[in-house]
């Protein structure tokens, strides 16, 4: 069988496998039915439509550009953690140092008292070549390939979901890079990979758009309106500062914060988006100090607050930086709408999750400190810092006599850090009197018990988005927020979409490469055959001819050619 025939038979099996696996990989959100949750289409319905309806609506957007999708759709990506050269074993040194030393010994470029000791050291170095240098070099090569592929694995998630689900906004919830301890050159290399590979096409939020909380502010855009500003927000990435980007409170310095903000955008700011109301009857019910002072309805507005919560807990390495963070949080609180009014919604984006007792999520509360003071590591915020979010930013209260009966403002908290992810509900029971305290349960439990919105039970949902790293399934979060004009309040829902580990991604691209090489070789063999080269009719090796004697069995030839009777 000729080489061309063998190769053709192999390709008959390989090409269908390549086509099927590649189509699945590059359309994985379609096959998995991933879509942003769809707002209810019936007037009196509050729950989102089914996942099937959401998928069909997403498909409709690609076919006829018509959609009932939520006006705010946030693609939330957690903890990409781009590693770099410092994770390579033989980084910044030669690959075979022991071989170099062996050569130096043999060429008398080292000091040894005798030839015997010199040869002994050469033998030791050669042994180390096999047990140290070769394994280190092999692992370093593997790691370099892994880093290169991981950049494009993350890029595949971002690019594919951005194309299919059509988000209006994108956020990366901290730990963009893999270490806060890297020097400036390595930081610049990883940052370049972030923007030019993993999140190619994305843009940082401009400093002039990332506003500081104030009583008088400019809108960052309008929701549900297709214009140049909406197109710009689809390209922008709201980057949250994580511990591997700038460090925990005990590690955070001005230099680390400045280099992060220079490349990825400000670490603390707010964005305000307004949703236009087209119904004149509903518009007439909105609060106006002169025309309608008795209304408790505000113009529908969604507020995104990007909080750097890396140095909320103490002790901190730089007290001035911590003071600025607390000032920012206080200004967020002071510029928020009064809790008695409806129509506003707050999305808090941060990195470290709020406090929750052990057993709720995978990560239990954990704190460690530097020997000289300063937070070295933490899995969650402290209970006091978490209460600042719940009671401060969202205005929730265990006191039923508090403004708005303590039910607070509508909103949600999104964060990363816990790579496993977790979906929880924080609440406080006002009927417990002086014994009341903040509690946390899983969101499904709270939903089953109908905790959200129940009188006397203020609460808030917190979503810790599972990491998009391959080891955690390449996950992405899909947050939909829409406005219910009948109730005059915002509602939201969240879904996950996971590509899977990085190994299938590698497998698909490797077999695709093999198939392409096979096709090229097959084409070369066919071209050679057309040019006259015949691989099937190869020259034959001559077989020696054996003559059979006609003498009878009882006759044997003798030396002179005569026969002799037996």
N, C-alpha and C positions, 0 to 999 in steps of 0.2 A: 504494500500500500504506500503510495507516494506521500511526502510531507504535506502537500496541498490537500490531499483527501483527508488525512488525519486532522489537520487544522480546521477544515470545513466542518467536520463532524463535531469537533469541540465547540466551534462557534455556534452551531445550531442549538446547542444546549445553553451556552453562556449568554448569548445575545438576548433571548427572551427573559432570562433571569435578570440581566442588567436593566432592561427596559422596565420590567415590573417593579423592581426595587427602587430604581431612580424616580419613576413616576410617583411612587408612594412617598419617598423621602421629600421630594420637592412640592408635593401637594398634601403633606401630612395633616395640616389643619382641616382640609376638606374631608379626608377619610376619617378623621377623628370627630368630625362634627363640631369643631371649635367655632365659637361665635360669641360676640358680646351679648349679654342678656338683653332681651327685647322688652321694652315697656308694654304694659297692657294696652290692648286696642279697644277694649270696652270701657265705656265712660265710668262705670261704678266699680270697676275692678282695680285692685291695688297691687296684686301679685304680678310679677313679670310673666310673660308668655313662656311656653315650654321651650326646651332647648332645640327641639325640632323646628318650631316656628322661628326661633332666632337664627338657626342655620339657613332656613329657606329665605329669610329676609336678607341675610348676608349674600347668598347666591344671587338674589334679585338685584342687589347693588352692582354686581359684576356684569349682569346680563342687560338690564334695562335702566340702570342708574336711578332706580326708585327705591326708597327705603322708609321704614317706620322706626329706624334705629334711634337710640337715645341721643340727645344733643351733645352729651359729654361722654366720651368713651376713652378711658385711660388704659393704655398698655403698660402694665407694671412688671418690671424685670428686677429680680433680686440677686445681688452678690455675684457678679461675673468673676471677680477676683483674678484679673490677668496677672499671671506669674511672669517672670522674666529670667534674665541671665543668672541671677543669684540663686536660682533653683537648680542650676546645672552643676553637676559634681565637679567637673574640671574647669569651671568658669575662671577665667583670668589666669590660667596656668597651662603649661604644655600637657599634651595627652599622655605621653610616655616618659615621665621623668626618670624612672628607674633604668630604662634603656639608655637614656642620655648619660646617666651616671656610669653605667657599665662601660660605655664607649670611652668616657673620660678616664676611667681606671685603666682600660687597655692601652690607651694612648699616652699614659704617664702624665696626665694633666691634673692628677690629685696626689696628695702627699701620703705615702705609705712606707713603712720601714723596710718591707721586704716584698719580694715577688709573691711569696706564699700568701701574705695578708691581702695583697692586691687581688690575686685570683679568688681568694675566699670571698672578698667583697663583690667581685663580679658575679660569682655564683649566686650570692644572696640577692643581688639586684635583678638577675635574670629570673629568679623564682618570683620576686615581687612583680615583675612584668606580667606574669601569668595570673597571679592571684590578686593584684591590685590594679595595675595599669589597664589591662584588657577589660576587666569588668567595669571599671570606672569609665573608660572610653565608650564602651557599648551602651552603658546606661546614659551617658551624656548625649550620645547621638540619639538615643530613643527619646530623651527629654526634649531635645531641640525639635525633633519631628512632632512630638506631642504638643509643644507650645505653638508651633506653626499651625497644626491642625485645629487646636482648640480655638484659636482666633476665628477661624472660618466656621467652626461648629457654632459658636456664639452668633456669628454674623448670619448664619443660616436661620437661626431662630428669629432674630430681629427682623431680617429682610422678609422672610416668608410670612410671619404673622402681621407685619406692617402692610404687606400687600393684600393678604386675604381678609383680615378682620377690619381693615380701614379705621384705625383709631384716630381720634381727634387730637390726642395728646399722648406723650410717652414719658415715662420716668424710669430711672435706674436707682434703686433704693439703697445706695451705699455700697462700699467695698468694690469700687470700680477696679481698683488695683489690688495686688496681692500682699502688699506690705507698706507700712508707713516708714520703715527704717531705711529704705533705699535712698541712695544719693541722687543728686540732680540729673546726671546723665542717664541713669537707669530709669528715673521717673519720666524723663522726656521720651525715652524709647518706648516705654509701656503706654504712655499717653498717645504717642503717634500711632501705635497699633490699635488702641481703642477707637480713635477717630477714622483711621484709614483702612482698618480691616473689620474689626468686630461690629462697629456701628457706623460703617461708611455711609455717607449721605446724611448723617445726623448733624445737628448744630447745637452749640451751647446756647442757653438763654442769654440774650444780650443784657449787659449790665443796666442799660437804661430802661429795660422792660422789667427786670427783677426789682420790684419796688419795695421800699421800706414801709412798714405799716404807718398809716397816717389817717387823720380825719377826712382830709380832702385828697382824693386819689383819682388817677386816670384808669379807665378800664383797659385790661390787657387784650380784650376782644369781645366779640358777641358770639354766643353759642347758637348753633342751628342756622348760621348764615354763611354761605359759601362765598368767600372773597379772598383777597390776597393775604390778609392777616390769618385766616383759617388755614390756608395752604402753608404759611410760614410755621404755624404751630404744629402741623403734622410732621415737619422736618426737625423741629427742636426737641431736645432731650432735657428734661428736668432732672439734673443730677443731684443726688443727695450725698452728703459727706458721710463716710463710714470710718470705722476705727482703723481699717487698713489703708485709708486715704490720708487721714490727718492725725490719727492716734486717739487713744482714750484721754480722759481728763489729765492723767498724770504724764502723758506724752505730748499733748497738743502744744505746739509752739506757733509763734507768729509766722515763721518761715514756712512751716508745713501748710498752714492755712492759706498763706498767700500764693504758694505755688499751685495748690489745688484750685483756688478761685481763678487764677490766671488761665488755666487750661480748661476747666470744667464748669466755670460759672460760680456765682456767689453761693455761699453755704447757708445763708439765711435770708429769706425774702418772701413776699406774698404776691399773688396774682389774682386779679378779680375779673370775672367774666359775667356778663349779663345776658339773660335770655329774654329776647323781645316777646311781648304778649300782643298778639294781633287782634284778639277779641276786644272790641271797644267797651263792652259791658264789664268785663273783668278789669280792664284798664282803669275804669272809673272807680273801682273799689280800692285802688292802691293809695297808701298813705300820702297825704300832701299837707304840709303845715298850714296852708291857707285854704285850699279847696276841700280837703277831706281829713281834718285833724283827728277825727275819732277812729280812724281805721287802724287795725293792727297788721295790715298787709303791706309788705315792702315789695318793691320791684324784684322779681326773681334774680338772684345773684348767687354765683358759686365762687367761693374763695379758696384758693390753694395756698397753704402755708407750708413752706419748706423750712423745717426746723433742724438746726444742727444741735442734736441733743448729746453730743459726745462729751461735753463738759458741764452737764447739768449737775452731776453728783460730785461730791467733794471727797478728798482734797484735790485741787487742780494745780497743775504745774504753773499756769499763768493766771493769776487772779483777775487781771484786767480782761482777758478773753472770756473768762467765766462771767464777769459782771456784764459784759456786752451781750452775752447770750441771754442772761436773765432780763436785761433791759429790753431785748427784742421780744421775748415772750410776754412781758408785761405790756409792751406797746401793742402786741397782737390782741391781748385781752381788752385793752382800753379803747381800741378802735373798732371792736366788734359791735354789731347791732345789739340792742337791748333784747334780753331773752323773752320779753313779752311779745315781741314782734315775730311774725312768720314770713317765710319767703327766702331766707338766706340759708346757705349750706356750706359747711367748711370741710375741706379735705386736707388733713394734716399728713404730710410726707416726712418721715424721719427714718432713722436707721435702727437704733436700739429699741426693742419692744418694751411696752409698759410692764410694770410689775404684775406677776401672777404667781400664786403659790405652786409648790411642787406638785406634779401629777396632772396638771392641766395640759401643758405642752411638753415636748421632748426635753427642752432645756429647763432645768430648775434654776432658781435664783442663785447667782454665784458672783462673788466679789473677791478680788485680790488686789493688794496694794504694794507699791514699791517700798523698799526698806526705808527710804528717806521720806516717804509720804507721797501721796498722789495715787489716783486710781490706775492700776496696771491692767486690769481686765474685768469685764462685767458682762453677764449674759442678758440682764434686764436692767431697767432703771430701778432706782429705789422706790419704795412705796410712796415717799413724800414727793419725789419728782413726778411720779405718775399721777398723783392726786392733783398736781399743778395743771396737767393737761385736762383731766376730767372736770375739775371744779373751776379752773381758770379759763382756759381757751373755750371750753364747751359750756361753761356755766351750769353744770349739773350740781345738785345739792341734795343732801339727805334731809334737809329741813323743808317740810311741806309749806311753810310760811315764807320761804324765800321767793324772790321775783320769779314769775312764771311757774309757781308751785314747785320750783326746783327741777323741772323737767329739762331745762337747758336748751341748747341750740342743736339743730340737726347737723349731723356730720358723721365722719368716719376717719379712722386712723389707719394708714398703711405704712408698713415698715419691713425691714429685712432682718439681717444679722443671724437669726435662727434659721439655718439652712434647711431644716426639715419643714418649716412652715407651720402655721397654726392660725385658726380662725376662732376668735373668742368674743365674749360679751362681758363687759364690766357693768355692774349695776349696784345699787344701794337701796335697801328696803326702808322707806320712810316710816313704816309702822313700828319699827323696832326701838324707837325713842333714843335714849342715850346709848343703847347698845349697838346702834347701827354702825356698819362699817362697809367698805367697798369689798365686793366679792367678784369672782370671775368664774365663768363657766364656758364650755364650748358653745359655739354659735348654734349648732344643731339642737343642743339641749335647750338653749334659750328660745329658739324658734318653736320647738315643740311645746314648751311651756308658755308660749305667747308672752314672753317678758317684754319685748320691744313695744313701747307705746302704752304699756299698762299703767294706769294711774297709781301713783305712790311708789313707782319702781323706776326711777330715772336710770338710764343706761346708755351705753355706747358700744358699738361694734369696733373691734380692732382686728385687722387682717395682716398677719405676718406672711409675706409672700415667699413661697418655697424658692430656693436658689435655682438659677438657670444653669448652673454648672452641670457637666455631664454626669457627675457622681450622684446628682439629685434629680436626674431625669429630664434636664433641660426644660424646666417649667417656666411658664409665664402666666401672669394674672390679667384678667379682663374685667375692668370695673365699668359698669354702666350707671350713669346718674341721669334721671329725668325729672320733670316737674309735673306734679299733679295739680292742675288748676282748680279742680273741685275742692280739694282739701287745702289748697294753697301751701303746699309743702313739697320738698324734694324727696324723692325715693331713689333707692339704689339697689343693685345686686352685683354679685361677684362670681366669676367662674375661673377655673384653671384650664390650661392647655399645655400638655407636656409632650415634647418630641420623643423622649426616651434617652437612654444613656448614649455616650459618644461612640460606642463600639459599632452599632449598625451604621452610623454615619461614615465611619472609617471603612467598614466592609463594602458599602455601596460604591464609594469612590475608588477603592482598590480594584474591585472586579470590573468597574467601568474602565479603569486604566488598562487592565489586562485585556479586556475586550477590544479596546482601541488599538493596542499593540498587535493583538492577533489579527485584526482586520488589515492593518498596514502590512504585516508579514504575508498574509494571504494575497493581498494585492501584488506584492513584489513577486511571489511565487507564480502567480498567474501571468504577470508581465514577462517573467523569464521563460515560462512555457510558450507564450505567444512568440517570443523571439527565437525559438528553436531549441531551447534546452529541454531535454526529455529526461525527467527524473525517474520514470518508470522503466524505460528500456536501458538499463545500465549494462556496460560490457560484461560478458560472461567469462568466468575463469575456466580455461580448457581443462578437461578431465582426461587423464592418461588412459590410453586404450590398452586393454589386457587381451592378449591372444590366448585362445584355448587350444591345447594340443589335440590332434586327432588320434593319437595312439590309444591303444586299449588300456584298460585299467591295470593289466598285469605286465605292461611294458613300461620301463623307465628309461629316460634318456641317459646316455653315458657321455663322458667328456668329449669324445670325438664325434658326437652327433648320431652314433649308431644306437640302436635299441638293444636291450638285453632282456631275455625272458626271466620272469620271476621264478 
